[in-house]
Amino acid sequence: MSGAAKILRSSSLFRVILILAVCGTVYCFNRDMQNSRPLFSFQSTDQIKKEVVEVGKIKYKNGKSLDLRNSYNSLESRINSNNMITLKGTISGTVDEALKPFLDGSSYTSEIDLGTADTGGFNPLYPVALRKLLYFMPKTELFDQKKWEIKAAGGEFPCSYTLRLAESVRSVDIQCSGKIKESSVILTGRVELNTTFSGFTRSDLDITAENALLSSNWKLSETINEPEAEGSAGDQTGFAIFNQ
């Protein structure tokens, strides 16, 4: 083999090795970046403290009206397992007498099936069951202004979500409208995310519902204090966060 051929062969082999090395470096870098992105995941915890205010105005078609207000604290546990979130808590504070039949004494349990987007438990007089729609986050990588949708109530109550990362407080805006049972319902709101993307720090919802008997308007707010997870948790429901 001539000297020129040897040099050419060596040069080609060097280029192949260099390309493989570059590709390996890029692969490792992308994998490390993927692993380092925060993963939003609702963490199981037994110490969530909430300050809740619920203000409602009910107008019956016969002309009667009611002004309702609840203001209470709750201590809540959250279990996230097999695509199901279970919330259990106790409340202390002021609950309007007209709404006490909706509450099981001073305790409550709410199960949120992330696979069905069910709105079971909804009542147009006191539509707090729609809070479960706050937990429907996609399992995909997201970026600022990312939008996604779910079809709640068997497809009759579509909801759209917008993630906001560029602001000082990272949050999700929610807009839903449609039919739930016999009521026309509109829900708008915002959820503020904690710094480790493992839960919320605050939620504010406006809900209006109307049917043949009544119309109601509710403003629901929760200020939330819970331990923040130190890392993401495997394959739990969640989404990776990054700026586009």
C-alpha positions, 0 to 999 in steps of 0.5 A: 500500500502506498504512503498516500493510501495509508495517509488517506485511510488513516485520515478517514478512520480518524474522521469516523472516530471523531464523528462517533465521539461527537455523537456520543458527546451530544447524546450524553449531553442531551440525556443529562439535560433531559434528566436535569429538567424539573419534572412536575409530579404531585408528591404524596404527602401528609402535611398540606395546610390550606387557607380556603375562602369560598364566596357564592351568590345563588339566584333562583328562578323564583326570585329568591337569592342567597349570599354564601361564604365559607372561610376555613383552614384545612389539613390535608394528606395527598396520595398519588398512586396508579394514576389516582390522586386521593385527598383526605383532610379535616377543616376548621373555621366558618362554614355557611349553615346552608352548605353544611349538608354538602360537607361530611362533618369536619372531614372530606375525601376526594378521589381524582382519577387522572385517566377519566377527567370525571366531574362526579360530585358536581352540584351547581349550587356548590360546584367545588368538585370542579377543583379536581380539574386543577390536577390534570397535567399532561405527561409531556415536556412543556415550555412557556405558553404551551397549551393543552386540552382535556375533555371532562364530563364525558367530552361535554366540558372541554378545558384548555390550559396555558402554562406560563413560565416567563413570569415571576410566578410560574402558573397555569391558566385554565378555561373550561365551558360546556355542559355538566349534567343539566347545567351550563358551566363556565370555569376560569382560573389560575394555579400557581406552581411551587418552586419544585413543581411538586404541587401548588402554592395558590389557586383562584377559580371563578365558576358560574353554573346555570340550569332551569332552577338556579344560577350560581357564581362562585369565587374559590381561592386556596392559599397552600403551604406544603413541603416541597419535594427535593426531586421528581418521583419516577414515573408519576404523573407530571411534565418536564418544564423548560423554556423554549 
